Amino acid sequence: MSGICGIIYFDGREVEDELQHMVHPLSHRGPDGIKLYRNGSVGLAHLMLHVTHESLYEQQPLVSSSGLVLVADARVDNRKELYAQLGLDKTTSPLRLPDGTIIAEQPLSHLIQKSISDEPTDAELILAAYQKWGDGLLYHLVGDFAFALWDENRQSFICGRDHSGIRTFYYFHKPGVCFAFASELKALLALPEVPKQLNEEKAAVYLSALTGYRFYHTDTMFKHIKTLHFSQLGIFNSSSSELKLNLDFQLERFSHLKTPEDFAECFKVYFEEAVACRIRTPFGIGSHLSGGLDSSSVSCLAQNHLEKQGRQLNTFHLKTNLPMTDETAYVEYVLNLYPSMNHVYTEAHADFYGSMNIYHQCVGYPETLPLDFHNFRPLYETMLKNSNRVLLTGHDGDTVVGHGGSYLRGLLKEKKWTLFKRAISGMIEKNGSTDKQRDGTLLRYCFDELAQQPLSGKLFYLSKMAICLIQRPSLLGKSLIYWWEKVTLILNFSPASALVLPSFLNKKRVNEVLQRIYQPAYDDDNLHILKDNLQNSGSLVNTNELLATIGSYYLSEINHPFLDKRLRELCMAIPPEFKFDNGWKRGPLRRAMVGVLPEEVRTRTSKVEFTPYVYHFWANVNPSWLVNFHTQKHLYREYLDTEMLEKNEQLLHNDLLPVSHKIPLYQSLMFSYFFINWLDNYFKIRKRY
């Protein structure tokens, strides 16, 4: 992904070396050129990574004669619609905007044909959209993007971010002093005007391992640095800032679809388009192929599309070398159907802690994803070596398409017990599970519904649970464990939080943080629609941000077809009973992939449990790195319990302790380890500036 950054001083100062200071930590994002724009107190920079055909001749910062300057890290996907809506003329060069402004000359590249080079670049489309629709432009853009536009006439920066939070955008705003933005936090930290104060609430969320389906919030580890919310337009000037959510799903446009077949046909069209948009590149393309339904669907559609162009898809699969987590059989089914795929099996990188150091250089702040980074580091390195600039994933396909769980919950809420049992039985039959597993599933759904009912409404669910337990007394133990896990989640007990000093994270503070992060950042009905479809997850957007940053470090664009705005909106409109599809789950995807996927993969209902692989990995990690805890106490003693850290360290060296008991110890220590590493860098930054 490319990079952008910029600054404006509101106190009359001119931009001098500040832009170079911001560009320096982002330099890896600009292998194909770095260009700066300065005009008095305003400065913008663009760091180019060529990915799409149009980017090969793209010129940024993009300057118009009407006082607009734009930088963008973008891939616009609804290009044809925008051509018509904006009245753009593709047949002449240079390109003219609706106001007659000549944007830029378009030099041809040896990699593209003349017909392609006549097309507007993504930045030109965004600029034209702003000229036509003003602050409403996000309603008309589809794709992955982050941009900043200086409007001389308004004396304001207008900034925007895509609808899934794929591209990153960080900013600092102090009215009367300055406004600065960048693709990564590191660029803002290079400015002396930006305070380096730790955001203790964000640190508390991290150290307590608070994840799950919480809403996305725009705070960062630095108290005064924010991110734009996904689907958000920000307007920043000398006196104020205005933040507008541009969410308008218009799901009624799918009202003509009535049957499962209707939705499956529409799903296939949207899904194929989502994949095609993300492989619009003259460079090599990779795809993660786990053998699961989501990544296999993406890989097969991409291969079909590329074969028509006489090109080849490179696929990658992580081998765990453990029988219980081995999915290579499903990968082989795909490769047998598509023998022209160029497939590579990778294994986790042996240097776990070296991988962690690379992660910290790349991302620069603590997150949970480093626990997986060593697994995929060989994939990224292979992509870089082979000049592949696009990596496709099946990221979060199960959430977007949906399992139809709300259909089951709806039956239970309406106390349609016979229909509910029949639906559960159908699901269990498809999964090849036992009657005992069916009854266990019934109990879990009943307990979840019981917890949400007022006292007067609990009797029905308690009676059904009692009948199940009388018929299957052996389920009592597992049920108690499940209920206890639910209760402890509500009470916010977690392995990591046991290491946090009560003085830093007391129970009152935890409850306050929980109340905030599980509520939307803005009062917007569309955010609740996302929540109802489980697509509101802050963890999802944070993962998008991390993958984007990691991809840029390895000169690639990590693309997620399931997060296409149009596809997500369609899936929100699909009735839950069609998603459940008589127990198949993700019914629209399975129906749409008939003839595309191998039947063994398309009808697969199992999902590999990677816990054994995690156990195996943690059991073989050398805990010698824990020496850092002893040498760096001065960094963390006001946040973490040093005695508890040392106690956990000793337990790790106890050969009599089962590996399963060591896993939460490792996890909590690793959370602390990442935080301490980040603190070390944090204090260096504060000292430097």
Long-range contacts (C-beta under 8 A, 24 or more apart in sequence): 1-29, 1-49, 1-51, 1-73, 1-167, 1-183, 1-548, 1-551, 1-552, 1-557, 2-29, 2-30, 2-46, 2-47, 2-48, 2-49, 2-51, 2-55, 2-73, 2-183, 3-29, 3-30, 3-46, 3-47, 3-49, 3-73, 3-182, 3-183, 3-184, 3-552, 4-44, 4-45, 4-46, 4-47, 4-71, 4-72, 4-73, 4-146, 4-147, 4-148, 4-181, 4-182, 4-183, 5-44, 5-45, 5-71, 5-180, 5-181, 5-182, 5-183, 5-187, 6-42, 6-43, 6-44, 6-45, 6-71, 6-148, 6-150, 6-157, 6-180, 6-181, 6-182, 7-42, 7-43, 7-178, 7-179, 7-180, 7-181, 7-191, 8-41, 8-42, 8-43, 8-150, 8-157, 8-178, 8-179, 8-180, 9-41, 9-177, 9-178, 10-41, 10-175, 10-176, 10-177, 10-178, 10-179, 10-237, 10-238, 11-176, 11-177, 11-178, 12-41, 13-41, 14-38, 14-40, 14-41, 15-40, 15-41, 15-42, 15-43, 18-43, 18-191, 19-43, 19-44, 19-45, 21-190, 21-191, 22-180, 22-182, 22-187, 22-188, 22-190, 22-191, 23-47, 23-187, 24-190, 25-184, 25-186, 25-187, 25-189, 25-190, 26-182, 26-183, 26-184, 26-186, 26-187, 28-552, 28-553, 28-555, 29-183, 29-552, 31-555, 35-59, 35-60, 35-61, 36-61, 37-61, 37-63, 37-69, 37-71, 39-69, 42-69, 42-150, 44-69, 44-71, 44-148, 44-150, 45-71, 46-71, 46-72, 49-389, 49-552, 49-555, 49-557, 50-283, 50-389, 51-75, 51-281, 51-283, 51-389, 51-390, 51-557, 52-122, 52-280, 52-281, 53-111, 53-112, 53-116, 53-119, 53-280, 53-281, 53-282, 54-116, 54-119, 54-120, 54-121, 54-122, 55-121, 55-122, 56-109, 56-111, 56-112, 56-282, 57-106, 57-107, 57-108, 57-109, 57-112, 57-117, 57-121, 58-121, 58-122, 58-123, 59-104, 59-105, 59-121, 60-123, 62-103, 62-104, 62-123, 62-124, 62-127, 64-97, 64-101, 64-103, 64-127, 65-101, 65-102, 66-99, 66-101, 66-131, 66-153, 67-151, 67-152, 67-153, 68-127, 68-130, 68-131, 68-149, 68-150, 68-151, 68-152, 69-149, 69-150, 69-152, 70-123, 70-126, 70-127, 70-130, 70-147, 70-148, 70-149, 70-150, 71-123, 71-147, 71-148, 72-122, 72-123, 72-126, 72-145, 72-146, 72-147, 72-148, 73-145, 73-146, 73-147, 73-167, 73-183, 74-122, 74-123, 74-126, 74-143, 74-144, 74-145, 74-146, 74-147, 74-167, 75-122, 75-143, 75-144, 75-145, 75-277, 75-278, 75-280, 75-557, 76-122, 76-125, 76-126, 76-141, 76-142, 76-143, 76-145, 77-142, 77-143, 77-273, 77-277, 77-564, 78-140, 78-141, 78-142, 78-143, 79-119, 79-120, 79-125, 82-125, 82-128, 82-129, 82-140, 82-141, 83-120, 85-132, 85-140, 86-125, 86-128, 86-129, 86-132, 88-120, 88-125, 88-128, 90-118, 90-119, 90-120, 91-118, 92-118, 93-117, 93-118, 95-120, 95-124, 97-124, 97-127, 97-128, 97-131, 98-128, 98-131, 98-132, 99-131, 101-131, 103-127, 111-282, 112-282, 123-147, 130-158, 135-233, 135-235, 135-244, 136-246, 137-233, 138-163, 138-231, 138-232, 138-233, 138-246, 139-246, 139-248, 142-564, 142-565, 142-566, 143-277, 143-565, 144-559, 146-183, 146-228, 148-181, 154-237, 155-237, 155-238, 156-235, 156-236, 156-237, 157-181, 157-234, 157-235, 157-236, 157-237, 158-233, 158-234, 158-235, 159-228, 159-233, 159-234, 159-235, 159-236, 160-228, 160-232, 160-233, 160-234, 160-246, 161-228, 161-229, 161-230, 161-231, 161-232, 162-230, 162-231, 162-565, 163-230, 163-231, 163-247, 163-565, 163-568, 164-230, 164-541, 164-544, 164-560, 164-563, 164-565, 164-568, 165-216, 165-229, 165-230, 165-541, 165-544, 165-545, 166-544, 166-548, 166-559, 166-560, 166-563, 167-548, 168-227, 168-545, 168-548, 168-549, 169-227, 169-228, 170-220, 170-225, 170-226, 170-227, 171-225, 171-226, 171-227, 171-228, 171-234, 171-236, 172-224, 172-225, 172-226, 173-226, 173-236, 173-241, 174-224, 175-238, 175-239, 175-240, 175-241, 176-238, 176-239, 179-236, 179-237, 183-552, 184-364, 184-549, 185-220, 185-221, 185-222, 185-225, 185-364, 185-365, 186-364, 188-225, 189-222, 189-685, 189-689, 192-689, 194-222, 194-224, 194-225, 195-222, 195-223, 195-224, 196-222, 196-682, 196-685, 196-686, 196-689, 197-222, 197-223, 197-224, 198-222, 198-223, 198-682, 199-223, 200-504, 201-509, 201-513, 203-639, 203-675, 204-500, 204-504, 204-505, 204-509, 204-510, 204-513, 205-513, 205-517, 206-366, 206-367, 206-671, 206-675, 207-496, 207-497, 207-499, 207-500, 207-505, 207-639, 207-640, 207-671, 207-672, 207-675, 208-492, 208-494, 208-496, 208-497, 208-500, 208-505, 208-510, 208-513, 209-368, 209-494, 209-495, 209-496, 209-497, 209-667, 209-668, 209-671, 210-492, 210-494, 210-513, 210-514, 210-517, 211-368, 211-539, 212-489, 212-537, 212-539, 213-531, 213-534, 213-536, 213-537, 213-539, 214-517, 214-518, 214-537, 214-538, 214-539, 215-517, 215-518, 215-519, 215-520, 215-521, 215-527, 215-531, 215-536, 215-538, 216-521, 216-536, 216-537, 216-538, 216-540, 216-541, 216-542, 217-516, 217-517, 217-521, 217-538, 218-521, 220-365, 221-365, 221-366, 221-678, 221-682, 227-545, 229-521, 229-522, 230-541, 245-522, 245-524, 245-526, 245-527, 247-524, 247-526, 247-527, 248-526, 249-526, 249-529, 249-569, 249-572, 250-569, 251-529, 251-569, 251-572, 251-573, 254-569, 254-570, 254-573, 257-573, 260-578, 260-581, 260-587, 260-588, 260-591, 261-591, 263-570, 263-574, 263-578, 263-588, 264-587, 264-588, 264-591, 264-592, 265-592, 266-570, 267-567, 267-570, 267-571, 267-574, 267-588, 267-589, 267-591, 267-592, 268-592, 268-593, 270-564, 270-566, 270-567, 270-570, 271-297, 271-301, 271-561, 271-567, 271-589, 271-592, 272-301, 272-305, 273-564, 273-566, 274-561, 274-562, 274-564, 274-566, 274-567, 275-301, 275-302, 275-305, 275-392, 275-561, 276-305, 277-564, 278-390, 278-392, 278-559, 278-560, 278-561, 279-305, 279-306, 279-390, 279-392, 279-559, 281-389, 281-390, 283-387, 283-388, 283-389, 283-390, 284-314, 284-383, 284-386, 284-387, 284-388, 284-389, 284-390, 285-311, 285-313, 285-314, 285-388, 285-389, 285-390, 285-391, 285-392, 286-313, 286-314, 286-315, 286-316, 286-379, 286-382, 286-383, 286-388, 286-390, 286-391, 286-392, 286-556, 287-313, 287-314, 287-315, 287-316, 287-391, 287-392, 287-393, 288-315, 288-316, 288-317, 288-379, 288-391, 288-392, 288-393, 288-394, 289-315, 289-316, 289-317, 289-331, 289-334, 289-343, 290-317, 290-318, 290-327, 290-331, 290-394, 291-317, 291-327, 291-328, 291-329, 291-330, 291-331, 291-333, 291-334, 291-601, 292-327, 292-330, 292-394, 292-601, 292-604, 292-607, 292-608, 293-394, 293-397, 293-398, 293-586, 293-589, 293-590, 293-593, 293-597, 293-601, 293-602, 293-604, 294-394, 294-395, 294-397, 294-398, 294-562, 294-589, 295-393, 295-394, 295-397, 296-330, 296-334, 296-394, 296-597, 296-598, 296-601, 297-394, 297-397, 297-589, 297-593, 297-596, 297-597, 298-392, 298-393, 298-394, 298-397, 298-561, 298-562, 299-334, 299-338, 299-341, 299-392, 300-334, 300-337, 300-338, 300-593, 300-596, 300-597, 301-561, 301-596, 302-392, 303-338, 303-340, 303-341, 304-596, 307-340, 312-340, 312-341, 312-342, 313-341, 313-342, 314-341, 314-342, 314-343, 314-344, 314-386, 314-388, 315-341, 315-342, 315-343, 315-344, 316-343, 316-344, 316-345, 316-346, 316-379, 316-382, 317-343, 317-344, 317-345, 317-346, 318-346, 318-347, 318-348, 318-375, 318-376, 318-379, 319-345, 319-346, 319-347, 320-610, 320-613, 320-616, 321-347, 322-612, 322-613, 322-616, 324-608, 324-609, 324-612, 325-608, 325-609, 325-610, 325-612, 325-613, 327-608, 330-600, 330-601, 330-604, 333-598, 333-600, 333-601, 334-597, 334-598, 334-601, 336-598, 337-597, 337-598, 344-382, 346-376, 346-378, 346-379, 346-382, 347-378, 348-374, 348-375, 348-378, 348-617, 349-374, 349-375, 349-377, 349-378, 352-621, 353-625, 356-673, 356-674, 356-677, 359-550, 360-674, 360-677, 360-678, 360-681, 361-553, 362-549, 362-550, 362-553, 363-546, 363-549, 363-550, 364-678, 364-681, 365-678, 366-671, 366-674, 366-675, 366-677, 366-678, 367-542, 367-546, 367-674, 368-671, 369-543, 369-546, 369-547, 370-670, 370-674, 371-667, 371-670, 373-550, 380-550, 380-551, 380-553, 380-554, 380-556, 381-554, 383-554, 383-556, 384-554, 384-555, 384-556, 388-556, 389-555, 389-556, 389-557, 390-556, 390-557, 390-559, 391-551, 391-556, 391-557, 391-558, 391-559, 392-559, 392-560, 392-561, 393-547, 393-558, 393-559, 393-560, 394-560, 394-561, 394-562, 395-543, 395-544, 395-547, 395-560, 395-562, 395-563, 396-540, 396-560, 396-562, 396-563, 397-562, 397-586, 397-589, 398-586, 399-534, 399-535, 399-537, 399-540, 400-535, 400-562, 400-563, 400-567, 400-568, 400-571, 401-562, 401-571, 401-579, 401-586, 401-588, 401-589, 402-533, 402-534, 402-571, 402-574, 402-576, 402-579, 402-586, 403-579, 403-580, 403-585, 403-586, 404-576, 404-577, 404-578, 404-579, 404-580, 404-581, 404-585, 404-586, 404-587, 405-576, 405-580, 406-532, 406-576, 407-575, 407-576, 407-577, 407-579, 407-580, 408-445, 408-580, 409-445, 409-448, 409-449, 410-576, 412-445, 412-446, 412-449, 412-461, 413-449, 415-460, 417-464, 420-445, 423-580, 423-583, 425-583, 426-582, 426-583, 427-580, 427-583, 427-585, 428-583, 429-583, 430-582, 430-583, 430-584, 430-585, 430-605, 431-583, 431-605, 431-606, 432-605, 436-472, 436-474, 436-475, 439-468, 439-471, 439-472, 439-475, 440-472, 440-475, 440-478, 440-479, 442-468, 443-468, 443-469, 443-475, 443-479, 443-482, 444-482, 447-479, 447-482, 447-483, 447-486, 448-486, 451-486, 495-664, 495-665, 495-667, 495-668, 496-667, 496-668, 496-671, 496-672, 498-641, 498-644, 498-668, 499-640, 499-641, 499-644, 499-645, 499-648, 499-668, 499-669, 499-671, 499-672, 500-639, 500-640, 500-641, 501-638, 501-639, 501-640, 501-641, 503-638, 504-638, 504-639, 529-572, 533-571, 533-572, 535-568, 535-572, 614-663, 615-659, 615-660, 615-663, 618-659, 618-662, 618-663, 618-666, 619-659, 619-662, 621-666, 623-649, 623-652, 623-653, 625-673, 626-652, 626-669, 626-673, 628-673, 628-676, 628-677, 629-672, 629-673, 629-676, 632-676, 632-679, 632-680, 635-676, 635-679, 635-680, 635-683, 636-672, 636-675, 636-676, 636-679, 639-675, 639-679, 640-672, 640-675, 640-676, 645-669, 645-672
